[in-house]
């Protein structure tokens, strides 16, 4: 994929704990094209956030360590470049909005000072230029009376407004990629919808690519072009968003979609529950990591982990069973 903006190949990340080494990411490969929104979904602990933090080399070491892989951005491997060089890329060309803005924002610094810092560092702006740009950015994300709010501290903003500030900071240096790590999880549904609409509008206006990490397939349906489903540190299914919702093929994806509330002509449908617990990966799985919870599991699932296989244009699935007809994969 020579035109890909970001291309990750065979990424593996481990964490050393008192109970053993956790294999958090296990050979993940994906691409992101310019202007595209990639949704990354899966339950807590599946490796979504760790994958993206690894790409930006934001994994705390120790206990974390990137043990293999490449993350090619504009011809450069982010995992191999000197620390000084990747610091110039983080925040400037690739920005990340974290899940909880209250822990991401410094509680003893004003919003204005925190917004000005990356502008002065990456864009070479003066203090006054950074202030003007900060006011523009806060206005862009819908903060009223932006000039007056720069002197406020994070606790003086509501949860939704703090998240808007984080998005404004992420956009401040006109990045080519914005990584949003569950940015609406702690917000009520009304504010969630406003944040999603805001990001869609800014994506269309600014032309940036977005990686949207979430466990909420409802949000993904409204914002993503393509979806990547993760489980146990692996990508188990990826497809264009409409194709994934119309023709889910992996048993785990079927379970996720079945857990969404639906109302049809006959009334509400019964929600589907995935039995069991996600794996604790003290060893890299040699069998399918979803097999202990899977109603489709066959003998081969317990002995060999399936690779991603193309089943439709742009649609890849890692499963030994064709869930459409129950037949075994060749």
C-alpha positions as CSV (number, residue, x, y, z in Angstrom):
1,X,0.0,0.0,0.0
2,X,2.4,2.7,-1.2
3,X,-0.2,5.5,-0.8
4,X,-0.9,4.7,2.9
5,X,-0.2,7.5,5.4
6,X,0.6,5.0,8.2
7,X,1.4,1.4,7.7
8,X,2.0,-0.9,10.7
9,X,3.5,-4.3,10.2
10,X,3.7,-7.2,12.6
11,X,3.6,-5.1,15.8
12,X,4.2,-6.9,19.1
13,X,4.2,-5.3,22.5
14,X,4.8,-7.1,25.9
15,X,4.4,-6.0,29.5
16,X,6.5,-7.5,32.3
17,X,4.5,-8.0,35.4
18,X,5.1,-9.8,38.7
19,X,2.9,-12.7,37.5
20,X,4.6,-13.0,34.1
21,X,5.0,-11.4,30.7
22,X,1.7,-10.2,29.2
23,X,1.5,-10.5,25.4
24,X,-0.7,-7.4,24.8
25,X,-0.2,-7.0,21.1
26,X,0.5,-10.0,18.9
27,X,1.6,-9.3,15.4
28,X,-0.8,-6.5,14.4
29,X,-0.7,-5.2,10.9
30,X,-2.9,-2.4,9.4
31,X,-2.8,0.7,7.2
32,X,-4.4,4.1,7.4
33,X,-4.9,6.2,4.2
34,X,-5.0,9.9,4.0
35,X,-8.4,11.4,5.0
36,X,-9.7,8.0,6.1
37,X,-11.3,7.3,9.5
38,X,-10.4,3.9,10.9
39,X,-12.5,2.5,13.7
40,X,-10.8,0.2,16.1
41,X,-13.2,-1.8,18.3
42,X,-13.0,-4.5,20.9
43,X,-13.6,-5.0,24.6
44,X,-11.2,-3.7,27.4
45,X,-7.8,-5.3,27.3
46,X,-7.9,-6.5,23.7
47,X,-4.9,-4.3,22.7
48,X,-6.6,-1.3,21.0
49,X,-5.0,1.5,23.0
50,X,-1.7,-0.3,23.4
51,X,-1.4,-0.7,19.7
52,X,-1.7,3.0,19.0
53,X,0.4,4.0,22.0
54,X,3.1,1.6,20.7
55,X,3.1,3.3,17.3
56,X,3.8,6.7,19.0
57,X,6.3,5.1,21.4
58,X,4.3,6.2,24.4
59,X,4.5,2.8,26.2
60,X,6.1,3.2,29.6
61,X,9.3,1.2,29.6
62,X,9.5,-0.7,32.0
63,X,7.1,-2.5,32.3
64,X,6.2,-2.3,28.6
65,X,8.4,-3.1,25.6
66,X,7.9,-3.1,21.8
67,X,9.5,-6.4,20.8
68,X,8.8,-6.5,17.1
69,X,7.3,-4.7,14.1
70,X,7.4,-1.5,12.1
71,X,5.2,1.6,12.0
72,X,6.0,3.4,8.7
73,X,4.9,7.0,8.5
74,X,5.8,8.9,5.4
75,X,8.7,6.6,4.7
76,X,10.1,6.6,8.3
77,X,9.8,3.9,10.9
78,X,8.4,5.5,14.0
79,X,9.7,2.6,16.1
80,X,13.3,3.0,15.0
81,X,13.8,6.8,14.8
82,X,15.7,8.7,17.5
83,X,13.7,10.0,20.5
84,X,14.3,13.6,19.5
85,X,12.8,13.0,16.0
86,X,9.6,11.3,17.2
87,X,9.0,14.0,19.7
88,X,8.8,16.4,16.8
89,X,6.2,14.2,15.1
90,X,4.0,13.6,18.2
91,X,1.6,16.4,18.6
92,X,2.6,18.0,15.4
93,X,2.0,15.5,12.6
94,X,0.3,12.8,14.7
95,X,-1.9,13.8,17.7
96,X,-3.6,11.8,20.3
97,X,-6.8,12.6,22.3
98,X,-6.9,10.5,25.4
99,X,-9.9,8.9,27.1
100,X,-10.2,10.9,30.3
101,X,-9.5,14.7,29.8
102,X,-9.3,15.3,33.5
103,X,-6.2,13.1,33.8
104,X,-4.7,14.4,30.6
105,X,-5.0,18.1,31.5
106,X,-2.7,19.6,34.1
107,X,-5.0,20.7,37.0
108,X,-2.7,23.5,38.1
109,X,-2.1,25.1,34.7
110,X,-4.6,27.3,32.9
111,X,-6.2,26.0,29.7
112,X,-4.5,28.9,27.8
113,X,-1.0,27.9,29.0
114,X,-1.6,24.2,28.1
115,X,-2.9,25.1,24.7
116,X,0.0,27.5,23.9
117,X,2.8,25.1,24.8
118,X,2.6,22.8,21.7
119,X,2.0,25.8,19.4
120,X,5.2,27.5,20.7
121,X,7.1,24.3,20.7
122,X,6.1,22.8,17.3
123,X,5.0,25.9,15.3
124,X,7.5,28.4,16.6
125,X,4.8,30.9,17.6
126,X,5.2,33.8,20.0
127,X,3.2,33.9,23.2
128,X,0.7,36.4,21.6
129,X,0.4,34.3,18.4
130,X,-0.2,31.2,20.4
131,X,-2.9,33.0,22.4
132,X,-4.7,34.1,19.2
133,X,-4.5,30.6,17.7
134,X,-5.8,29.1,21.0
135,X,-8.9,31.4,20.9
136,X,-9.5,30.3,17.2
137,X,-9.2,26.6,18.2
138,X,-11.5,26.9,21.1
139,X,-14.1,28.7,18.9
140,X,-13.6,25.9,16.3
141,X,-14.6,23.2,18.8
142,X,-17.6,25.2,20.1
143,X,-16.3,26.7,23.3
144,X,-18.3,30.0,23.8
145,X,-16.4,33.2,24.9
146,X,-13.2,31.5,24.1
147,X,-11.0,34.5,24.9
148,X,-12.3,34.7,28.4
149,X,-12.0,30.9,29.1
150,X,-8.2,30.7,28.4
151,X,-7.5,31.8,32.0
152,X,-9.7,29.1,33.5
153,X,-8.5,25.9,35.0
154,X,-9.7,22.4,33.9
155,X,-12.0,22.0,36.9
156,X,-13.9,25.0,35.7
157,X,-14.9,23.2,32.5
158,X,-17.6,20.5,32.2
159,X,-16.7,17.0,31.0
160,X,-17.8,17.7,27.5
161,X,-16.0,21.0,27.3
162,X,-12.8,19.4,28.6
163,X,-13.0,16.9,25.9
164,X,-13.5,19.7,23.4
165,X,-10.4,21.3,24.7
166,X,-8.4,18.1,24.3
167,X,-9.6,17.9,20.7
168,X,-8.7,21.5,20.1
169,X,-5.2,20.8,21.5
170,X,-4.9,17.7,19.3
171,X,-5.8,19.8,16.2
172,X,-3.6,22.8,17.2
173,X,-0.6,21.9,14.9
174,X,-2.7,20.8,12.0
175,X,-1.8,17.1,12.3
176,X,-2.2,14.6,9.4
177,X,-3.4,11.9,11.8
178,X,-5.6,12.3,14.9
179,X,-5.8,9.3,17.2
180,X,-8.9,9.5,19.5
181,X,-8.8,6.9,22.3
182,X,-12.4,6.4,23.5
183,X,-12.9,10.2,23.6
184,X,-16.7,9.9,24.4
185,X,-16.7,7.0,26.9
186,X,-17.1,9.2,30.1
187,X,-19.7,11.5,28.5
188,X,-23.5,11.2,28.4
189,X,-25.1,10.3,25.1
190,X,-26.1,13.8,24.1
191,X,-22.5,15.1,24.5
192,X,-21.2,12.0,22.8
193,X,-23.3,12.8,19.7
194,X,-22.0,16.4,19.8
195,X,-18.4,15.3,20.0
196,X,-18.8,12.8,17.1
197,X,-20.5,15.4,14.9
198,X,-17.7,17.9,15.8
199,X,-14.9,15.4,14.8
200,X,-16.7,14.6,11.5
201,X,-17.1,18.2,10.7
202,X,-13.4,19.0,11.5
203,X,-12.3,15.9,9.5
204,X,-14.2,17.2,6.4
205,X,-12.9,20.7,6.9
206,X,-9.2,19.9,7.6
207,X,-8.8,16.6,5.6
208,X,-7.0,14.8,8.4
209,X,-7.0,11.0,8.9
210,X,-8.5,9.6,12.1
211,X,-8.1,6.5,14.2
212,X,-11.1,6.2,16.5
213,X,-10.6,3.7,19.3
214,X,-13.8,2.5,21.0
215,X,-15.8,-0.4,22.3
216,X,-19.0,1.2,21.0
217,X,-20.0,-0.1,17.6
218,X,-22.9,2.4,17.5
219,X,-20.4,5.3,17.5
220,X,-18.2,3.6,14.9
221,X,-21.2,3.2,12.5
222,X,-21.6,7.0,12.4
223,X,-18.0,8.1,11.9
224,X,-15.7,5.4,10.4
225,X,-15.0,4.4,6.8
226,X,-13.4,1.1,7.8
227,X,-13.5,-1.0,11.0
228,X,-10.8,-3.2,12.6
229,X,-12.0,-5.6,15.3
230,X,-9.5,-6.7,17.9
231,X,-9.5,-9.6,20.4
232,X,-6.7,-11.0,22.5
233,X,-4.1,-8.7,20.9
234,X,-4.9,-9.8,17.4
235,X,-7.0,-8.3,14.5
236,X,-9.7,-10.8,14.0
237,X,-11.8,-9.0,11.4
238,X,-11.5,-5.8,9.2
239,X,-13.8,-4.4,6.6
240,X,-15.5,-1.3,5.2
241,X,-18.0,-0.1,7.8
242,X,-21.1,-0.9,5.7
243,X,-19.8,-4.3,4.8
244,X,-19.0,-5.2,8.4
245,X,-22.5,-4.3,9.7
246,X,-24.2,-6.0,6.8
247,X,-22.1,-9.2,6.7
248,X,-20.2,-9.8,9.9
249,X,-18.3,-13.0,9.7
250,X,-16.2,-13.6,12.9
251,X,-18.2,-15.1,15.8
252,X,-16.9,-12.3,18.1
253,X,-18.1,-9.6,15.7
254,X,-21.4,-11.3,15.5
255,X,-21.6,-11.2,19.3
256,X,-20.7,-7.5,19.5
257,X,-23.3,-6.6,17.0
258,X,-25.8,-8.9,18.7
259,X,-25.3,-7.0,21.9
260,X,-26.6,-3.7,20.4
261,X,-30.2,-2.8,21.3
262,X,-32.5,-3.1,18.2
263,X,-36.1,-2.3,17.6
264,X,-37.9,-3.7,14.5
265,X,-41.5,-4.3,13.4
266,X,-42.1,-7.0,15.9
267,X,-40.7,-5.0,18.8
268,X,-37.4,-5.1,20.6
269,X,-35.0,-8.0,19.9
270,X,-33.3,-10.0,22.7
271,X,-29.7,-8.9,23.4
272,X,-27.0,-11.4,22.7
273,X,-24.4,-12.2,25.5
274,X,-20.9,-13.5,24.9
275,X,-20.3,-16.1,27.6
276,X,-16.9,-16.2,29.4
277,X,-14.1,-13.8,30.0
278,X,-11.4,-12.3,27.8
279,X,-8.0,-14.1,28.0
280,X,-5.1,-13.1,30.2
281,X,-2.2,-13.4,27.7
282,X,0.7,-14.7,29.8
283,X,1.6,-16.7,26.7
284,X,1.1,-15.8,23.0
285,X,-1.9,-17.9,21.9
286,X,-1.0,-20.7,19.5
287,X,-4.7,-21.5,19.1
288,X,-7.6,-19.1,18.4
289,X,-7.9,-16.8,21.4
290,X,-11.6,-16.7,21.1
291,X,-12.2,-20.5,21.0
292,X,-13.1,-20.9,24.7
293,X,-16.0,-18.5,24.3
294,X,-17.0,-19.4,20.7
295,X,-20.2,-21.3,19.9
296,X,-18.7,-22.2,16.4
297,X,-15.5,-23.7,17.7
298,X,-14.2,-26.8,16.0
299,X,-11.1,-29.0,16.8
300,X,-8.7,-26.9,14.6
301,X,-9.6,-23.8,16.6
302,X,-7.9,-25.3,19.6
303,X,-4.7,-26.2,17.8
304,X,-4.0,-23.4,15.3
305,X,-4.7,-19.6,15.3
306,X,-6.2,-18.7,11.9
307,X,-4.6,-15.9,9.8
308,X,-6.7,-13.1,8.3
309,X,-8.3,-14.3,5.0
310,X,-10.0,-12.3,2.3
311,X,-13.7,-13.2,2.2
312,X,-15.0,-10.2,0.2
313,X,-13.5,-7.0,-1.3
314,X,-11.6,-5.3,1.6
315,X,-13.1,-7.8,4.1
316,X,-10.7,-10.0,6.0
317,X,-11.6,-12.5,8.7
318,X,-9.5,-14.7,11.0
319,X,-11.7,-17.7,11.6
320,X,-11.6,-21.5,10.8
321,X,-15.4,-21.5,10.2
322,X,-17.6,-19.8,7.7
323,X,-20.3,-18.5,10.0
324,X,-22.6,-17.9,7.1
325,X,-23.1,-21.6,6.3
326,X,-21.1,-23.4,9.1
327,X,-18.6,-24.9,6.7
328,X,-14.9,-25.2,7.6
329,X,-12.3,-22.9,6.0
330,X,-10.1,-24.7,3.5
